[in-house]
Amino acid sequence: MNAHDTFLARHSFIELTARERARALLDKGTFRELLGPFDKLESPWLAMQNIVCQADDGAVIARGTLGGEPAVIAAIEPAFQGGSIGEVSGAKIAAALEMALSECEAGRPIRPVVLFETGGVRLQEANLGLAVIAEIQAAIVALRRHVPVVGVIGGMVGCFGGMSLAAALCSALVMTRQARLGMNGPEVIEQEAGIEELDSGDRRLIWSMIGGEERVAVGLADTLVEDDTDQVRDAVLAAFTRGVPKRHRTEDVDGYLARLAQVNPDAIDPDTLRNLWGTS
């Protein structure tokens, strides 16, 4: 198969909805949604601000098997409010992870996957969203003692804000080339610091700084994949095969302080950072 045929054979992961992504990763025929649209768990706050609600609040929770093992997937829908995390959507994700923790503590290991596609907290319900993101983070830390917690950042929204910290807490992080990962999004930085600080319209610059290829190259994510559903699934399965790492990234505080000490903020660019922090 030549390069052209390989490209045509790909099945885009990014173009799928959250529900389709979860279904595509689980073993065929095992997808079962929990708290789906027919349960009508929608935000009680958006309607007050004349924003049309969504019956699942933009978070899809699915049970099934992954590589023949029990699994739970929490997938964020980027098409609804930019994948922002509100009270209901965040509570669904936190509850799914806490359910997985209970299963593990009862001696029934389960494979937890979080499909990130979010700008962070939903501004219309900010305090509630921030509180539930903290619950998500706590659940990941508790769960990763038992089994790997695997995160996937697809695109094109990426993963920002408090949920970028949740992604960093995962045992393994898979990113596509189109994905982005950062604490503050480029638009926010430009808005707050000015275009002289960062031009959010400079796509080449943005992806060279926070895109999937760069994040994997400097060790802030683990696996780079093309926008192909099979590649994403294979990377997720490989992460579970590797098992719980001896030490998670977020536990290496001294190591990251030493890495930061190498950086001169007045003379830093993506290539320099790769030279300093590159893992290959």
Contacts in CASP RR format, 6 or more apart in sequence:
PFRMAT RR
TARGET T0000
AUTHOR 0000-0000-0000
METHOD contacts of the structure
MODEL  1
MNAHDTFLARHSFIELTARERARALLDKGTFRELLGPFDKLESPWLAMQN
IVCQADDGAVIARGTLGGEPAVIAAIEPAFQGGSIGEVSGAKIAAALEMA
LSECEAGRPIRPVVLFETGGVRLQEANLGLAVIAEIQAAIVALRRHVPVV
GVIGGMVGCFGGMSLAAALCSALVMTRQARLGMNGPEVIEQEAGIEELDS
GDRRLIWSMIGGEERVAVGLADTLVEDDTDQVRDAVLAAFTRGVPKRHRT
EDVDGYLARLAQVNPDAIDPDTLRNLWGTS
1 9 0 8 1.000
10 226 0 8 1.000
10 227 0 8 1.000
10 228 0 8 1.000
10 229 0 8 1.000
10 230 0 8 1.000
11 24 0 8 1.000
11 228 0 8 1.000
11 229 0 8 1.000
11 230 0 8 1.000
12 227 0 8 1.000
12 228 0 8 1.000
12 229 0 8 1.000
13 21 0 8 1.000
13 24 0 8 1.000
13 154 0 8 1.000
13 176 0 8 1.000
13 227 0 8 1.000
13 228 0 8 1.000
13 229 0 8 1.000
13 231 0 8 1.000
13 232 0 8 1.000
14 154 0 8 1.000
14 155 0 8 1.000
14 156 0 8 1.000
14 176 0 8 1.000
14 178 0 8 1.000
14 227 0 8 1.000
16 24 0 8 1.000
16 229 0 8 1.000
17 77 0 8 1.000
17 79 0 8 1.000
18 58 0 8 1.000
18 59 0 8 1.000
18 60 0 8 1.000
18 75 0 8 1.000
18 76 0 8 1.000
18 77 0 8 1.000
18 78 0 8 1.000
18 115 0 8 1.000
18 117 0 8 1.000
19 33 0 8 1.000
19 60 0 8 1.000
19 62 0 8 1.000
19 75 0 8 1.000
19 77 0 8 1.000
21 75 0 8 1.000
21 115 0 8 1.000
21 229 0 8 1.000
22 31 0 8 1.000
22 33 0 8 1.000
22 60 0 8 1.000
22 62 0 8 1.000
22 73 0 8 1.000
22 75 0 8 1.000
22 115 0 8 1.000
23 31 0 8 1.000
23 62 0 8 1.000
24 229 0 8 1.000
24 233 0 8 1.000
25 66 0 8 1.000
25 73 0 8 1.000
25 113 0 8 1.000
25 115 0 8 1.000
25 229 0 8 1.000
25 232 0 8 1.000
25 233 0 8 1.000
25 236 0 8 1.000
26 62 0 8 1.000
26 64 0 8 1.000
26 65 0 8 1.000
26 66 0 8 1.000
26 71 0 8 1.000
26 73 0 8 1.000
27 64 0 8 1.000
27 65 0 8 1.000
27 66 0 8 1.000
27 67 0 8 1.000
27 68 0 8 1.000
30 64 0 8 1.000
30 65 0 8 1.000
31 62 0 8 1.000
31 64 0 8 1.000
32 62 0 8 1.000
32 63 0 8 1.000
32 64 0 8 1.000
33 60 0 8 1.000
33 61 0 8 1.000
33 62 0 8 1.000
33 63 0 8 1.000
34 61 0 8 1.000
34 62 0 8 1.000
34 63 0 8 1.000
34 96 0 8 1.000
35 41 0 8 1.000
35 56 0 8 1.000
35 61 0 8 1.000
35 92 0 8 1.000
36 55 0 8 1.000
36 56 0 8 1.000
36 60 0 8 1.000
36 61 0 8 1.000
37 54 0 8 1.000
37 55 0 8 1.000
37 56 0 8 1.000
38 55 0 8 1.000
39 55 0 8 1.000
39 56 0 8 1.000
40 55 0 8 1.000
41 55 0 8 1.000
41 56 0 8 1.000
41 57 0 8 1.000
41 88 0 8 1.000
41 92 0 8 1.000
42 53 0 8 1.000
42 54 0 8 1.000
42 55 0 8 1.000
42 56 0 8 1.000
42 57 0 8 1.000
42 88 0 8 1.000
43 53 0 8 1.000
43 57 0 8 1.000
43 86 0 8 1.000
43 87 0 8 1.000
43 88 0 8 1.000
43 89 0 8 1.000
43 122 0 8 1.000
43 124 0 8 1.000
43 125 0 8 1.000
44 87 0 8 1.000
44 88 0 8 1.000
45 87 0 8 1.000
45 124 0 8 1.000
45 125 0 8 1.000
45 128 0 8 1.000
46 52 0 8 1.000
46 53 0 8 1.000
46 81 0 8 1.000
46 124 0 8 1.000
46 125 0 8 1.000
47 53 0 8 1.000
49 124 0 8 1.000
51 81 0 8 1.000
51 124 0 8 1.000
54 77 0 8 1.000
54 80 0 8 1.000
54 81 0 8 1.000
56 77 0 8 1.000
56 89 0 8 1.000
56 92 0 8 1.000
57 80 0 8 1.000
57 86 0 8 1.000
57 88 0 8 1.000
57 89 0 8 1.000
57 92 0 8 1.000
58 76 0 8 1.000
58 77 0 8 1.000
58 80 0 8 1.000
58 81 0 8 1.000
58 83 0 8 1.000
58 89 0 8 1.000
59 74 0 8 1.000
59 75 0 8 1.000
59 76 0 8 1.000
59 77 0 8 1.000
59 88 0 8 1.000
59 89 0 8 1.000
59 90 0 8 1.000
59 92 0 8 1.000
59 93 0 8 1.000
60 73 0 8 1.000
60 74 0 8 1.000
60 75 0 8 1.000
60 76 0 8 1.000
60 77 0 8 1.000
61 72 0 8 1.000
61 73 0 8 1.000
61 74 0 8 1.000
61 75 0 8 1.000
61 92 0 8 1.000
61 93 0 8 1.000
61 95 0 8 1.000
61 96 0 8 1.000
62 72 0 8 1.000
62 73 0 8 1.000
62 75 0 8 1.000
63 70 0 8 1.000
63 71 0 8 1.000
63 72 0 8 1.000
64 70 0 8 1.000
64 71 0 8 1.000
64 72 0 8 1.000
65 71 0 8 1.000
66 73 0 8 1.000
66 111 0 8 1.000
66 113 0 8 1.000
66 236 0 8 1.000
66 237 0 8 1.000
66 240 0 8 1.000
67 237 0 8 1.000
69 109 0 8 1.000
69 110 0 8 1.000
69 111 0 8 1.000
69 240 0 8 1.000
70 103 0 8 1.000
70 108 0 8 1.000
70 109 0 8 1.000
70 110 0 8 1.000
70 111 0 8 1.000
71 110 0 8 1.000
71 111 0 8 1.000
71 112 0 8 1.000
71 113 0 8 1.000
72 96 0 8 1.000
72 97 0 8 1.000
72 99 0 8 1.000
72 100 0 8 1.000
72 110 0 8 1.000
72 111 0 8 1.000
72 112 0 8 1.000
72 113 0 8 1.000
73 112 0 8 1.000
73 113 0 8 1.000
73 114 0 8 1.000
73 115 0 8 1.000
74 92 0 8 1.000
74 93 0 8 1.000
74 96 0 8 1.000
74 97 0 8 1.000
74 112 0 8 1.000
74 113 0 8 1.000
74 114 0 8 1.000
74 115 0 8 1.000
75 114 0 8 1.000
75 115 0 8 1.000
75 117 0 8 1.000
76 83 0 8 1.000
76 85 0 8 1.000
76 89 0 8 1.000
76 93 0 8 1.000
76 115 0 8 1.000
76 116 0 8 1.000
76 117 0 8 1.000
76 118 0 8 1.000
77 83 0 8 1.000
77 117 0 8 1.000
78 117 0 8 1.000
78 118 0 8 1.000
78 155 0 8 1.000
78 156 0 8 1.000
78 157 0 8 1.000
78 158 0 8 1.000
81 122 0 8 1.000
82 117 0 8 1.000
82 118 0 8 1.000
82 119 0 8 1.000
82 157 0 8 1.000
83 89 0 8 1.000
83 117 0 8 1.000
83 118 0 8 1.000
83 119 0 8 1.000
83 120 0 8 1.000
83 157 0 8 1.000
84 118 0 8 1.000
84 119 0 8 1.000
84 120 0 8 1.000
84 121 0 8 1.000
84 122 0 8 1.000
84 123 0 8 1.000
85 93 0 8 1.000
85 118 0 8 1.000
85 120 0 8 1.000
85 121 0 8 1.000
85 122 0 8 1.000
85 129 0 8 1.000
85 132 0 8 1.000
85 133 0 8 1.000
85 136 0 8 1.000
85 163 0 8 1.000
86 121 0 8 1.000
86 122 0 8 1.000
86 125 0 8 1.000
86 128 0 8 1.000
86 129 0 8 1.000
86 132 0 8 1.000
87 125 0 8 1.000
87 128 0 8 1.000
87 129 0 8 1.000
87 132 0 8 1.000
89 122 0 8 1.000
90 129 0 8 1.000
90 132 0 8 1.000
90 133 0 8 1.000
90 135 0 8 1.000
90 136 0 8 1.000
91 132 0 8 1.000
91 135 0 8 1.000
93 114 0 8 1.000
93 132 0 8 1.000
93 136 0 8 1.000
94 132 0 8 1.000
94 135 0 8 1.000
94 136 0 8 1.000
94 139 0 8 1.000
96 112 0 8 1.000
97 112 0 8 1.000
97 114 0 8 1.000
97 136 0 8 1.000
97 139 0 8 1.000
97 140 0 8 1.000
97 143 0 8 1.000
97 149 0 8 1.000
98 139 0 8 1.000
100 110 0 8 1.000
100 112 0 8 1.000
100 143 0 8 1.000
100 147 0 8 1.000
101 139 0 8 1.000
101 142 0 8 1.000
101 143 0 8 1.000
101 146 0 8 1.000
103 109 0 8 1.000
103 110 0 8 1.000
104 110 0 8 1.000
104 143 0 8 1.000
104 146 0 8 1.000
104 147 0 8 1.000
105 146 0 8 1.000
109 146 0 8 1.000
109 147 0 8 1.000
110 147 0 8 1.000
111 147 0 8 1.000
111 148 0 8 1.000
111 150 0 8 1.000
111 240 0 8 1.000
112 143 0 8 1.000
112 147 0 8 1.000
112 149 0 8 1.000
112 150 0 8 1.000
113 149 0 8 1.000
113 150 0 8 1.000
113 151 0 8 1.000
113 152 0 8 1.000
113 236 0 8 1.000
114 140 0 8 1.000
114 149 0 8 1.000
114 150 0 8 1.000
114 151 0 8 1.000
114 152 0 8 1.000
114 166 0 8 1.000
114 167 0 8 1.000
114 170 0 8 1.000
115 151 0 8 1.000
115 152 0 8 1.000
115 154 0 8 1.000
116 151 0 8 1.000
116 152 0 8 1.000
116 153 0 8 1.000
116 154 0 8 1.000
116 158 0 8 1.000
116 159 0 8 1.000
116 163 0 8 1.000
116 166 0 8 1.000
116 167 0 8 1.000
117 153 0 8 1.000
117 154 0 8 1.000
117 155 0 8 1.000
117 157 0 8 1.000
117 158 0 8 1.000
117 159 0 8 1.000
118 157 0 8 1.000
118 158 0 8 1.000
118 159 0 8 1.000
118 160 0 8 1.000
118 163 0 8 1.000
119 157 0 8 1.000
119 158 0 8 1.000
119 159 0 8 1.000
119 160 0 8 1.000
119 161 0 8 1.000
119 163 0 8 1.000
119 185 0 8 1.000
120 133 0 8 1.000
120 159 0 8 1.000
120 160 0 8 1.000
120 161 0 8 1.000
120 162 0 8 1.000
120 163 0 8 1.000
120 164 0 8 1.000
121 129 0 8 1.000
121 130 0 8 1.000
121 133 0 8 1.000
121 161 0 8 1.000
121 162 0 8 1.000
121 163 0 8 1.000
122 129 0 8 1.000
130 162 0 8 1.000
133 162 0 8 1.000
133 163 0 8 1.000
133 165 0 8 1.000
133 166 0 8 1.000
136 163 0 8 1.000
136 166 0 8 1.000
137 162 0 8 1.000
137 165 0 8 1.000
137 166 0 8 1.000
137 169 0 8 1.000
140 149 0 8 1.000
140 166 0 8 1.000
140 169 0 8 1.000
140 170 0 8 1.000
141 169 0 8 1.000
143 149 0 8 1.000
144 169 0 8 1.000
144 170 0 8 1.000
144 171 0 8 1.000
144 244 0 8 1.000
144 248 0 8 1.000
145 244 0 8 1.000
146 244 0 8 1.000
147 240 0 8 1.000
147 243 0 8 1.000
147 244 0 8 1.000
148 171 0 8 1.000
148 172 0 8 1.000
148 239 0 8 1.000
148 240 0 8 1.000
148 242 0 8 1.000
148 243 0 8 1.000
148 244 0 8 1.000
148 245 0 8 1.000
149 169 0 8 1.000
149 170 0 8 1.000
149 171 0 8 1.000
149 172 0 8 1.000
150 170 0 8 1.000
150 171 0 8 1.000
150 172 0 8 1.000
150 173 0 8 1.000
150 174 0 8 1.000
150 236 0 8 1.000
150 239 0 8 1.000
150 240 0 8 1.000
151 167 0 8 1.000
151 170 0 8 1.000
151 172 0 8 1.000
151 173 0 8 1.000
151 174 0 8 1.000
151 236 0 8 1.000
152 173 0 8 1.000
152 174 0 8 1.000
152 175 0 8 1.000
152 232 0 8 1.000
152 235 0 8 1.000
152 236 0 8 1.000
153 159 0 8 1.000
153 167 0 8 1.000
153 173 0 8 1.000
153 174 0 8 1.000
153 175 0 8 1.000
153 176 0 8 1.000
153 179 0 8 1.000
153 180 0 8 1.000
153 181 0 8 1.000
153 212 0 8 1.000
153 221 0 8 1.000
154 175 0 8 1.000
154 176 0 8 1.000
154 178 0 8 1.000
154 179 0 8 1.000
154 227 0 8 1.000
154 232 0 8 1.000
155 176 0 8 1.000
155 178 0 8 1.000
155 179 0 8 1.000
155 180 0 8 1.000
156 178 0 8 1.000
158 179 0 8 1.000
158 180 0 8 1.000
158 181 0 8 1.000
159 167 0 8 1.000
159 179 0 8 1.000
159 180 0 8 1.000
159 181 0 8 1.000
159 182 0 8 1.000
160 180 0 8 1.000
160 181 0 8 1.000
160 182 0 8 1.000
160 183 0 8 1.000
160 184 0 8 1.000
160 185 0 8 1.000
160 188 0 8 1.000
161 182 0 8 1.000
161 183 0 8 1.000
161 184 0 8 1.000
161 185 0 8 1.000
162 183 0 8 1.000
164 181 0 8 1.000
164 182 0 8 1.000
164 183 0 8 1.000
165 183 0 8 1.000
167 173 0 8 1.000
167 181 0 8 1.000
168 220 0 8 1.000
168 249 0 8 1.000
168 250 0 8 1.000
169 248 0 8 1.000
169 250 0 8 1.000
171 239 0 8 1.000
171 243 0 8 1.000
171 244 0 8 1.000
171 245 0 8 1.000
171 248 0 8 1.000
172 222 0 8 1.000
172 223 0 8 1.000
172 239 0 8 1.000
172 242 0 8 1.000
172 245 0 8 1.000
173 181 0 8 1.000
173 220 0 8 1.000
173 221 0 8 1.000
173 222 0 8 1.000
173 223 0 8 1.000
174 221 0 8 1.000
174 222 0 8 1.000
174 223 0 8 1.000
174 225 0 8 1.000
174 232 0 8 1.000
174 235 0 8 1.000
174 236 0 8 1.000
174 239 0 8 1.000
175 181 0 8 1.000
175 211 0 8 1.000
175 212 0 8 1.000
175 215 0 8 1.000
175 216 0 8 1.000
175 221 0 8 1.000
175 223 0 8 1.000
175 224 0 8 1.000
175 225 0 8 1.000
176 212 0 8 1.000
176 224 0 8 1.000
176 225 0 8 1.000
176 226 0 8 1.000
176 227 0 8 1.000
176 232 0 8 1.000
177 207 0 8 1.000
177 211 0 8 1.000
177 212 0 8 1.000
177 213 0 8 1.000
177 224 0 8 1.000
177 226 0 8 1.000
177 227 0 8 1.000
178 212 0 8 1.000
178 227 0 8 1.000
179 211 0 8 1.000
179 212 0 8 1.000
179 215 0 8 1.000
180 206 0 8 1.000
180 207 0 8 1.000
180 210 0 8 1.000
180 211 0 8 1.000
180 212 0 8 1.000
181 210 0 8 1.000
181 211 0 8 1.000
181 212 0 8 1.000
181 215 0 8 1.000
181 220 0 8 1.000
181 221 0 8 1.000
182 210 0 8 1.000
184 192 0 8 1.000
185 200 0 8 1.000
185 210 0 8 1.000
186 198 0 8 1.000
186 200 0 8 1.000
186 201 0 8 1.000
186 206 0 8 1.000
186 210 0 8 1.000
187 200 0 8 1.000
189 197 0 8 1.000
189 198 0 8 1.000
189 200 0 8 1.000
190 197 0 8 1.000
190 198 0 8 1.000
190 199 0 8 1.000
190 200 0 8 1.000
199 205 0 8 1.000
200 206 0 8 1.000
207 213 0 8 1.000
207 214 0 8 1.000
208 214 0 8 1.000
208 270 0 8 1.000
209 270 0 8 1.000
212 221 0 8 1.000
212 224 0 8 1.000
213 224 0 8 1.000
214 270 0 8 1.000
214 273 0 8 1.000
214 274 0 8 1.000
215 221 0 8 1.000
216 222 0 8 1.000
216 223 0 8 1.000
216 224 0 8 1.000
216 279 0 8 1.000
217 274 0 8 1.000
217 278 0 8 1.000
217 279 0 8 1.000
217 280 0 8 1.000
218 273 0 8 1.000
218 274 0 8 1.000
218 277 0 8 1.000
218 278 0 8 1.000
218 279 0 8 1.000
219 249 0 8 1.000
219 277 0 8 1.000
219 278 0 8 1.000
219 279 0 8 1.000
220 249 0 8 1.000
222 239 0 8 1.000
223 235 0 8 1.000
223 238 0 8 1.000
223 239 0 8 1.000
225 231 0 8 1.000
225 232 0 8 1.000
225 234 0 8 1.000
225 235 0 8 1.000
249 256 0 8 1.000
259 276 0 8 1.000
259 277 0 8 1.000
262 276 0 8 1.000
262 277 0 8 1.000
263 273 0 8 1.000
263 276 0 8 1.000
END
